[in-house]
């Protein structure tokens, strides 16, 4: 690599090189300075001149190459004075071109809850000429420029590694960042029947972060490891139910919690034995009711047997006495047939009404007024009580004559 400077002067002058205003020695190990006198050239209208060349001996530089920062400098070519006048000079800014170096992203790790805005990622690299940038995720280009705008709600499938590639004509370099989208656990419960008759409930979970706590509940009762067999199997929890020791019936819930929050509970219905379904309290009540029913049935059977025996005894007694309660034995029958009223018509159960309309009954009340019609007397007595109640004089009862 070289820098050249040509100065027209007559008489000839000399040329010196400066780096940031510091004189470069001709015998320097890092540089070599050579000068050539050029004659006048009328054809191209050039006067007599001096051409000086500054050569960079890069093999003697640190690491055998120019430093992209330290070797950026102003190099000046200055001539000496001559008899005609003072010297002249020219300065050039020496820049070292190089590929991108020291690429970084302002946020090496981005952790955001699902659905939240991710913010801005900014990439920077040292390069000359200045670097250009683009962004990649899952080997797909998702943006251009030094900034990546995450001004939208991120989903869990956008988690992963993001790359910023800085590049120019001299090369490229990559800087990486990681986006971690966290969310509450999501679970599901499945039941597996083992060969020994035990039920194994497996609570499978999808979560980020993966550090979680499990809670099992039967309805509103927590199933702890002290009573039930609860084990972790990787990222899953396994609840083993022994129906013989712990008959469980109802809805079993699995709750999973991580640093983001509690999951929506996942559930499964578990059917135990009939006794398990009823529960201890209900079993006691049913047993008491069954015992009472049995006692009532026993009492009813005993009463039924007693009643039947009593009815059989009554029938036996009735058959021995005859239809009217009279002794129906042969001896009693012969005695009854020899009585004087045997064969008479039984007494009627209706009052005797004679065809004679003037028949008068006599009784002991005829001492003062003779026999009376009891029906008429009753009617007269009622009439007198009614008249007295209404404040009217009572009429004397009529006199009846007894016909003999």
C-alpha positions as CSV (number, residue, x, y, z in Angstrom):
1,X,0.0,0.0,0.0
2,X,1.4,3.4,-1.1
3,X,0.8,7.1,-1.0
4,X,2.4,9.4,-3.7
5,X,3.0,13.1,-3.8
6,X,4.3,15.1,-6.8
7,X,5.6,18.7,-6.3
8,X,6.6,21.0,-9.2
9,X,9.5,23.3,-8.1
10,X,12.5,24.8,-9.8
11,X,15.1,24.8,-8.5
12,X,14.1,21.4,-7.1
13,X,13.0,21.1,-3.5
14,X,12.7,18.2,-1.1
15,X,9.6,16.4,0.3
16,X,8.8,15.1,3.8
17,X,5.9,12.9,5.1
18,X,4.0,13.5,8.3
19,X,1.6,11.2,10.1
20,X,-0.8,13.3,12.2
21,X,1.8,16.1,12.1
22,X,4.6,13.7,13.2
23,X,7.5,13.4,10.8
24,X,8.0,10.0,9.3
25,X,11.6,9.1,9.3
26,X,13.1,7.9,6.1
27,X,14.7,5.0,7.9
28,X,11.4,3.9,9.6
29,X,10.7,0.2,9.8
30,X,7.0,0.7,9.1
31,X,7.4,3.0,6.1
32,X,9.7,3.4,3.1
33,X,10.1,6.9,1.5
34,X,11.4,7.1,-2.1
35,X,11.8,10.2,-4.3
36,X,12.2,10.5,-8.1
37,X,13.0,13.7,-10.1
38,X,10.8,14.1,-13.1
39,X,12.0,16.3,-16.0
40,X,9.9,18.9,-17.7
41,X,7.4,17.6,-20.2
42,X,6.1,20.3,-22.6
43,X,3.7,17.9,-24.3
44,X,1.6,17.6,-21.2
45,X,2.4,21.0,-19.8
46,X,4.4,19.7,-16.8
47,X,7.2,21.4,-15.2
48,X,10.2,19.9,-13.6
49,X,8.9,18.1,-10.5
50,X,9.7,15.8,-7.6
51,X,7.6,12.6,-7.0
52,X,7.8,11.2,-3.5
53,X,6.2,7.8,-2.5
54,X,5.4,6.6,1.0
55,X,5.2,2.8,1.2
56,X,3.6,1.0,4.1
57,X,5.6,-2.0,5.3
58,X,2.6,-3.8,6.7
59,X,4.5,-7.0,7.4
60,X,6.1,-5.1,10.3
61,X,2.9,-3.8,11.7
62,X,1.2,-5.5,14.6
63,X,-0.5,-8.8,13.5
64,X,0.8,-8.0,10.0
65,X,-2.1,-5.7,9.1
66,X,-3.4,-2.2,9.6
67,X,-5.5,-1.5,12.6
68,X,-9.0,-0.3,11.5
69,X,-9.0,2.2,14.4
70,X,-5.5,3.0,15.4
71,X,-4.3,3.4,11.9
72,X,-6.8,6.0,10.8
73,X,-4.7,9.1,10.4
74,X,-4.0,12.2,8.4
75,X,-1.0,11.9,6.2
76,X,0.7,15.1,4.9
77,X,3.1,15.5,2.0
78,X,5.1,18.8,2.5
79,X,7.8,20.3,0.3
80,X,10.7,22.4,1.5
81,X,11.3,26.0,0.5
82,X,13.3,27.0,-2.6
83,X,14.8,30.2,-3.8
84,X,11.5,31.3,-5.3
85,X,9.3,30.9,-2.3
86,X,8.0,28.8,0.6
87,X,7.1,25.1,0.3
88,X,3.6,23.7,-0.2
89,X,1.8,20.7,1.4
90,X,-1.3,18.5,1.0
91,X,-3.1,16.3,3.5
92,X,-5.2,13.2,3.0
93,X,-7.3,11.3,5.5
94,X,-6.2,7.7,5.6
95,X,-9.0,5.3,6.4
96,X,-8.6,1.6,6.7
97,X,-11.3,-0.3,5.1
98,X,-12.3,-3.6,6.8
99,X,-15.2,-5.9,7.3
100,X,-17.6,-5.6,10.2
101,X,-16.2,-6.2,13.6
102,X,-17.6,-6.4,17.2
103,X,-21.2,-6.8,16.2
104,X,-23.6,-6.7,19.2
105,X,-27.4,-6.6,19.9
106,X,-28.6,-4.2,22.6
107,X,-30.7,-6.9,24.3
108,X,-29.0,-10.3,24.3
109,X,-32.1,-12.0,25.9
110,X,-35.6,-10.8,25.6
111,X,-38.2,-12.4,27.9
112,X,-41.8,-11.4,27.3
113,X,-45.2,-12.8,28.3
114,X,-47.3,-14.2,25.5
115,X,-49.4,-11.5,23.9
116,X,-47.2,-8.7,25.1
117,X,-45.1,-6.3,22.9
118,X,-41.5,-7.2,22.5
119,X,-40.0,-3.7,22.0
120,X,-37.0,-2.8,19.8
121,X,-33.9,-4.8,19.0
122,X,-30.9,-2.8,17.8
123,X,-27.7,-4.2,16.1
124,X,-24.4,-2.4,15.8
125,X,-21.0,-3.3,14.3
126,X,-17.7,-1.5,13.5
127,X,-16.9,-1.5,9.8
128,X,-15.5,0.6,6.9
129,X,-17.3,1.2,4.7
130,X,-20.2,1.2,7.2
131,X,-22.1,-2.1,7.4
132,X,-25.5,-2.9,6.2
133,X,-27.8,-5.1,8.3
134,X,-30.6,-7.7,8.1
135,X,-32.3,-10.0,10.6
136,X,-33.1,-13.7,10.5
137,X,-35.3,-16.1,12.5
138,X,-35.6,-19.8,11.6
139,X,-33.4,-19.1,8.5
140,X,-36.0,-16.6,7.2
141,X,-35.2,-12.9,6.7
142,X,-37.7,-11.0,8.9
143,X,-36.3,-7.4,8.7
144,X,-33.7,-5.1,7.2
145,X,-31.7,-2.3,8.9
146,X,-30.0,-2.1,12.3
147,X,-33.4,-2.0,14.1
148,X,-35.9,-4.8,14.5
149,X,-39.3,-3.5,15.7
150,X,-41.3,-6.0,17.8
151,X,-44.2,-3.6,18.3
152,X,-46.9,-6.4,18.3
153,X,-48.0,-9.1,20.6
154,X,-45.6,-12.1,20.5
155,X,-46.8,-15.7,20.4
156,X,-45.1,-18.7,21.8
157,X,-44.0,-20.0,18.4
158,X,-42.0,-16.8,18.0
159,X,-39.6,-17.9,20.7
160,X,-36.1,-18.8,19.7
161,X,-32.8,-17.4,18.4
162,X,-32.7,-14.2,16.3
163,X,-29.7,-13.3,14.2
164,X,-28.4,-9.9,13.1
165,X,-26.0,-10.0,10.1
166,X,-23.8,-7.0,9.5
167,X,-22.0,-7.0,6.1
168,X,-20.0,-4.9,3.6
169,X,-17.8,-5.6,0.7
170,X,-15.0,-6.8,3.0
171,X,-17.1,-9.5,4.8
172,X,-19.9,-10.1,7.3
173,X,-20.4,-10.9,11.0
174,X,-23.4,-12.2,13.0
175,X,-24.7,-11.2,16.4
176,X,-27.4,-13.2,18.1
177,X,-30.2,-12.6,20.6
178,X,-32.8,-14.9,22.2
179,X,-36.5,-14.2,22.6
180,X,-38.2,-16.2,25.3
181,X,-42.0,-16.0,25.2
182,X,-43.4,-17.3,28.5
183,X,-47.0,-18.3,29.2
184,X,-49.2,-20.0,31.8
185,X,-49.2,-23.8,31.9
186,X,-51.7,-25.7,29.8
187,X,-52.6,-29.2,30.9
188,X,-54.6,-32.3,30.1
189,X,-55.5,-35.4,32.2
190,X,-55.7,-39.0,30.9
191,X,-56.5,-42.2,32.8
192,X,-54.5,-45.4,32.5
193,X,-55.6,-48.7,34.1
194,X,-52.7,-50.7,35.4
195,X,-52.5,-54.5,35.6
196,X,-52.9,-54.4,39.4
197,X,-56.2,-52.7,39.2
198,X,-54.9,-49.2,40.1
199,X,-55.9,-46.1,38.2
200,X,-53.1,-43.8,37.1
201,X,-54.1,-40.3,36.2
202,X,-51.4,-38.5,34.1
203,X,-51.4,-34.7,34.1
204,X,-49.5,-33.7,31.0
205,X,-48.4,-30.0,30.7
206,X,-47.2,-27.6,28.1
207,X,-45.5,-24.6,29.8
208,X,-42.7,-22.1,29.6
209,X,-40.9,-21.8,32.0
210,X,-40.7,-25.5,32.7
211,X,-40.4,-25.2,36.4
212,X,-43.9,-26.0,37.7
213,X,-45.9,-27.1,40.7
214,X,-48.7,-29.6,40.5
215,X,-51.8,-29.8,42.7
216,X,-54.4,-32.6,42.6
217,X,-57.9,-32.1,43.9
218,X,-61.0,-34.3,44.2
219,X,-63.9,-31.8,44.0
220,X,-62.8,-29.4,46.7
221,X,-60.4,-31.7,48.6
222,X,-56.7,-31.6,48.0
223,X,-55.2,-35.0,47.3
224,X,-51.8,-34.9,49.0
225,X,-48.9,-37.3,48.7
226,X,-49.3,-38.4,52.3
227,X,-52.5,-40.3,51.4
228,X,-52.2,-40.8,47.7
229,X,-49.3,-41.8,45.5
230,X,-48.3,-38.7,43.6
231,X,-45.1,-38.7,41.5
232,X,-43.3,-36.6,38.9
233,X,-42.5,-38.2,35.6
234,X,-40.4,-35.7,33.7
235,X,-42.6,-32.6,33.1
236,X,-45.8,-34.6,34.0
237,X,-47.4,-35.6,37.3
238,X,-48.9,-39.0,37.9
239,X,-51.6,-39.7,40.6
240,X,-52.1,-43.3,41.4
241,X,-55.5,-44.3,42.9
242,X,-55.8,-47.6,44.7
243,X,-59.6,-48.3,44.7
244,X,-59.2,-50.9,47.5
245,X,-57.5,-48.6,49.9
246,X,-58.8,-45.2,48.8
247,X,-62.1,-45.6,46.9
248,X,-62.4,-42.3,45.0
249,X,-65.4,-41.2,43.0
250,X,-66.0,-37.8,41.5
251,X,-64.2,-35.2,39.4
252,X,-60.4,-35.0,39.8
253,X,-58.8,-31.7,38.9
254,X,-55.1,-31.0,38.1
255,X,-53.8,-27.5,38.7
256,X,-50.4,-26.5,37.4
257,X,-48.5,-23.3,38.4
258,X,-45.4,-21.6,37.1
259,X,-43.8,-18.1,37.5
260,X,-46.3,-16.6,35.0
261,X,-49.5,-17.9,36.8
262,X,-51.9,-20.7,37.5
263,X,-53.3,-22.8,34.7
264,X,-56.9,-23.4,33.9
265,X,-57.7,-26.6,35.8
266,X,-57.9,-29.8,33.7
267,X,-60.3,-32.4,34.9
268,X,-61.4,-36.0,34.5
269,X,-64.3,-38.0,36.0
270,X,-63.4,-41.0,38.1
271,X,-66.0,-43.7,38.9
272,X,-65.3,-45.8,42.0
273,X,-67.3,-48.6,43.5
274,X,-71.0,-48.2,44.6
275,X,-69.9,-47.8,48.2
276,X,-67.4,-45.2,47.2
277,X,-70.0,-43.3,45.3
278,X,-72.4,-43.3,48.3
279,X,-69.8,-42.1,50.9
280,X,-69.5,-43.1,54.6
281,X,-72.3,-40.9,55.8
282,X,-74.8,-42.1,53.2
283,X,-73.8,-45.7,53.9
284,X,-74.6,-45.3,57.6
285,X,-78.0,-43.7,56.8
286,X,-78.9,-46.4,54.3
287,X,-77.9,-49.1,56.8
288,X,-80.2,-47.6,59.5
289,X,-83.1,-47.3,57.1
290,X,-82.6,-50.9,55.9
291,X,-82.5,-52.1,59.5
292,X,-85.7,-50.2,60.3
293,X,-87.5,-51.7,57.3
294,X,-86.4,-55.2,58.3
295,X,-87.8,-54.7,61.8
296,X,-91.1,-53.4,60.5
297,X,-91.4,-56.4,58.2
298,X,-90.7,-58.8,61.1
299,X,-93.3,-57.1,63.3
300,X,-95.9,-57.2,60.4
301,X,-95.2,-60.9,59.8
302,X,-95.6,-61.7,63.5
303,X,-98.9,-59.8,63.7
304,X,-100.1,-61.5,60.6
305,X,-99.4,-64.9,62.1
306,X,-101.1,-64.1,65.4
307,X,-104.2,-62.8,63.5
308,X,-104.5,-65.9,61.4
309,X,-104.2,-68.1,64.4
310,X,-106.9,-66.1,66.3
311,X,-109.2,-66.3,63.3
312,X,-108.7,-70.0,63.1
313,X,-109.6,-70.4,66.8
314,X,-112.7,-68.3,66.4
315,X,-113.9,-70.4,63.4
316,X,-113.4,-73.5,65.4
317,X,-115.4,-72.2,68.3
318,X,-118.2,-71.0,66.0
319,X,-118.5,-74.3,64.3
320,X,-118.9,-76.1,67.6
321,X,-121.8,-73.8,68.8
322,X,-123.9,-73.7,65.6
323,X,-125.2,-70.7,63.7
324,X,-127.0,-69.0,66.7
325,X,-124.4,-69.9,69.2
326,X,-126.5,-72.8,70.5
327,X,-124.8,-76.1,71.2
328,X,-125.2,-78.1,68.1
329,X,-124.3,-81.5,69.6
330,X,-126.8,-84.4,69.0
331,X,-127.8,-84.4,72.7
332,X,-128.6,-80.6,72.7
333,X,-130.4,-80.9,69.4
334,X,-132.8,-83.6,70.7
335,X,-133.6,-81.5,73.8
336,X,-134.3,-78.4,71.7
337,X,-136.8,-80.3,69.4
338,X,-138.8,-81.5,72.5
339,X,-139.5,-77.9,73.7
340,X,-143.1,-76.7,73.5
341,X,-142.2,-73.6,71.2
342,X,-140.2,-75.7,68.8
343,X,-141.3,-74.9,65.3
344,X,-142.8,-71.5,66.0
345,X,-142.0,-68.5,63.6
346,X,-139.1,-66.4,64.8
347,X,-140.0,-63.0,66.3
348,X,-140.2,-60.3,63.6
349,X,-137.6,-57.5,63.7
350,X,-140.3,-54.8,62.8
351,X,-142.9,-53.3,65.1
352,X,-146.3,-55.0,65.0
353,X,-149.0,-52.9,63.3
354,X,-152.5,-54.0,63.8
355,X,-155.2,-53.5,61.2
356,X,-157.5,-52.0,64.0
357,X,-156.9,-48.2,64.0
358,X,-158.4,-47.8,67.5
359,X,-156.1,-50.1,69.3
360,X,-154.8,-48.4,72.4
361,X,-151.7,-49.4,74.3
362,X,-151.8,-49.3,78.1
363,X,-148.9,-48.7,80.4
364,X,-148.3,-47.5,83.9
365,X,-148.9,-43.8,83.0
366,X,-152.7,-44.1,83.2
367,X,-152.8,-43.4,86.9
368,X,-153.9,-39.8,86.5
369,X,-155.0,-39.4,83.0
370,X,-155.2,-42.9,81.6
371,X,-153.4,-44.3,78.5
372,X,-152.0,-41.8,76.0
373,X,-150.6,-41.7,72.5
374,X,-146.9,-41.5,73.1
375,X,-146.3,-40.0,69.7
376,X,-148.9,-37.3,70.1
377,X,-147.6,-36.6,73.6
378,X,-144.1,-36.2,72.3
379,X,-145.4,-33.8,69.6
380,X,-147.4,-31.9,72.2
381,X,-144.4,-31.6,74.5
382,X,-142.3,-30.2,71.6
383,X,-145.0,-27.7,70.7
384,X,-145.2,-26.5,74.3
385,X,-141.5,-25.9,74.6
386,X,-141.5,-24.0,71.3
387,X,-144.4,-21.8,72.6
388,X,-142.6,-21.0,75.8
389,X,-139.5,-20.1,73.9
390,X,-141.5,-17.6,71.8
391,X,-143.3,-16.2,74.9
392,X,-146.8,-17.7,74.1
393,X,-149.0,-19.5,76.6
394,X,-148.7,-23.2,76.5
395,X,-151.9,-25.1,75.5
396,X,-152.9,-27.9,77.8
397,X,-152.5,-31.4,76.5
398,X,-155.7,-33.1,75.2
399,X,-157.4,-35.7,77.2
400,X,-157.6,-39.2,75.8
401,X,-160.4,-41.6,76.7
402,X,-159.6,-45.2,76.9
403,X,-162.0,-47.4,75.2
404,X,-162.6,-50.7,76.8
